[in-house]
Amino acid sequence: MDPVTIETDRLLLRAFTSADTDAVHEACQDEDIQFYTPVPVPYRRTDAEKLIGETLPTQWAEDKDCTLGAFRKDTGALVGSYCLTLLSRGVWELGYWAVKEQRGQGFSVEAARALCDWGWTALDVHRIEWWAMVGNTGSRAVAEKLGFTVEGTLRNRSVANDGKPHDWWVGGLLRV
Ligand SMILES: CC(C)(COP(=O)(O)OP(=O)(O)OC[C@H]1O[C@@H](n2cnc3c(N)ncnc32)[C@H](O)[C@@H]1OP(=O)(O)O)[C@@H](O)C(=O)NCCC(=O)NCCS
């Protein structure tokens, strides 16, 4: 499918373009994004170029991943990246990161809620799943504000960028 555009009170969600490369590259230097999300480490400008120019457009076209950048309507600044990624039939994973300077203003809840609302109407989805490393209280706070039920903790579920296995929380949001 083609990328969509979604408007909320304060944000415009749209596909990234090459003009966003520097902003994405800069945002992904943040140590929390590098620790808690699967971005390449170190994160080079070429990683942002490939993501925006190749990976995301291909995944949209193949109906495998719907990633949108969120931008402030008032300043145009990048707020973060919000995605729904196909895991299995009818199950999509919600993922997100926010630009460090834009955190703490409710933007991630606003953007992720809008993306999920769109997903329920546009995708074949009966469950949206959320995963976060245990201790990522910010991610969990966002998920819980969105209505996710934290369903459990998986021990040593995967190795993080520190090379060590970590426990993960998993949560779900069901179609009502
Ligand atoms: C997790 C993240 C996306 C939150 O972004 P944000 O834009 O600050 O989130 P919001 O402003 O929408 O916050 C929503 C709620 O979560 C709370 N929250 C945000 N960060 C928090 C933290 N570190 N600890 C506890 N609560 C937190 C906020 O207080 C807010 O609740 P409130 O409205 O009651 O005050 C951001 O911290 C981030 O990008 N982290 C690094 C990448 C990451 O971990 N991604 C998720 C991987 S699973």
PDBQT file of the ligand as one rigid body, heavy atoms in Angstrom, charges set to zero:
ROOT
HETATM    1  C1  LIG A 201       9.594   5.868  25.085  1.00  0.00    +0.000 C 
HETATM    2  C2  LIG A 201       9.504   7.218  24.380  1.00  0.00    +0.000 C 
HETATM    3  C3  LIG A 201       9.094   6.978  22.919  1.00  0.00    +0.000 C 
HETATM    4  C4  LIG A 201       8.459   8.096  25.108  1.00  0.00    +0.000 C 
HETATM    5  O1  LIG A 201       8.302   9.251  24.322  1.00  0.00    +0.000 OA
HETATM    6  P1  LIG A 201       7.604  10.586  24.882  1.00  0.00    +0.000 P 
HETATM    7  O2  LIG A 201       7.286  11.395  23.672  1.00  0.00    +0.000 OA
HETATM    8  O3  LIG A 201       8.398  11.194  25.940  1.00  0.00    +0.000 OA
HETATM    9  O4  LIG A 201       6.257   9.996  25.503  1.00  0.00    +0.000 OA
HETATM   10  P2  LIG A 201       5.006  10.893  25.948  1.00  0.00    +0.000 P 
HETATM   11  O5  LIG A 201       5.438  12.294  26.174  1.00  0.00    +0.000 OA
HETATM   12  O6  LIG A 201       3.890  10.647  24.980  1.00  0.00    +0.000 OA
HETATM   13  O7  LIG A 201       4.712  10.248  27.372  1.00  0.00    +0.000 OA
HETATM   14  C5  LIG A 201       3.568   9.545  27.658  1.00  0.00    +0.000 C 
HETATM   15  C6  LIG A 201       3.553   9.207  29.117  1.00  0.00    +0.000 C 
HETATM   16  O8  LIG A 201       4.676   8.412  29.445  1.00  0.00    +0.000 OA
HETATM   17  C7  LIG A 201       5.371   8.981  30.535  1.00  0.00    +0.000 C 
HETATM   18  N1  LIG A 201       6.792   8.769  30.353  1.00  0.00    +0.000 N 
HETATM   19  C8  LIG A 201       7.527   9.130  29.289  1.00  0.00    +0.000 A 
HETATM   20  N2  LIG A 201       8.819   8.797  29.479  1.00  0.00    +0.000 NA
HETATM   21  C9  LIG A 201       8.876   8.231  30.721  1.00  0.00    +0.000 A 
HETATM   22  C10 LIG A 201       9.927   7.657  31.475  1.00  0.00    +0.000 A 
HETATM   23  N3  LIG A 201      11.193   7.621  31.013  1.00  0.00    +0.000 N 
HETATM   24  N4  LIG A 201       9.628   7.134  32.700  1.00  0.00    +0.000 NA
HETATM   25  C11 LIG A 201       8.364   7.147  33.164  1.00  0.00    +0.000 A 
HETATM   26  N5  LIG A 201       7.320   7.667  32.473  1.00  0.00    +0.000 NA
HETATM   27  C12 LIG A 201       7.572   8.203  31.267  1.00  0.00    +0.000 A 
HETATM   28  C13 LIG A 201       5.050  10.435  30.484  1.00  0.00    +0.000 C 
HETATM   29  O9  LIG A 201       5.196  11.014  31.745  1.00  0.00    +0.000 OA
HETATM   30  C14 LIG A 201       3.638  10.442  30.012  1.00  0.00    +0.000 C 
HETATM   31  O10 LIG A 201       2.745  10.243  31.066  1.00  0.00    +0.000 OA
HETATM   32  P3  LIG A 201       1.919  11.487  31.677  1.00  0.00    +0.000 P 
HETATM   33  O11 LIG A 201       1.117  12.031  30.526  1.00  0.00    +0.000 OA
HETATM   34  O12 LIG A 201       1.118  10.855  32.746  1.00  0.00    +0.000 OA
HETATM   35  O13 LIG A 201       2.955  12.448  32.154  1.00  0.00    +0.000 OA
HETATM   36  C15 LIG A 201      10.879   7.955  24.437  1.00  0.00    +0.000 C 
HETATM   37  O14 LIG A 201      11.319   8.059  25.760  1.00  0.00    +0.000 OA
HETATM   38  C16 LIG A 201      11.966   7.275  23.621  1.00  0.00    +0.000 C 
HETATM   39  O15 LIG A 201      12.102   7.533  22.427  1.00  0.00    +0.000 OA
HETATM   40  N6  LIG A 201      12.777   6.404  24.248  1.00  0.00    +0.000 N 
HETATM   41  C17 LIG A 201      13.894   5.759  23.566  1.00  0.00    +0.000 C 
HETATM   42  C18 LIG A 201      13.429   4.781  22.496  1.00  0.00    +0.000 C 
HETATM   43  C19 LIG A 201      12.505   3.710  23.059  1.00  0.00    +0.000 C 
HETATM   44  O16 LIG A 201      12.687   3.242  24.171  1.00  0.00    +0.000 OA
HETATM   45  N7  LIG A 201      11.502   3.306  22.246  1.00  0.00    +0.000 N 
HETATM   46  C20 LIG A 201      10.572   2.268  22.645  1.00  0.00    +0.000 C 
HETATM   47  C21 LIG A 201      11.165   0.922  22.414  1.00  0.00    +0.000 C 
HETATM   48  S1  LIG A 201      10.113  -0.402  23.010  1.00  0.00    +0.000 SA
ENDROOT
TORSDOF 0
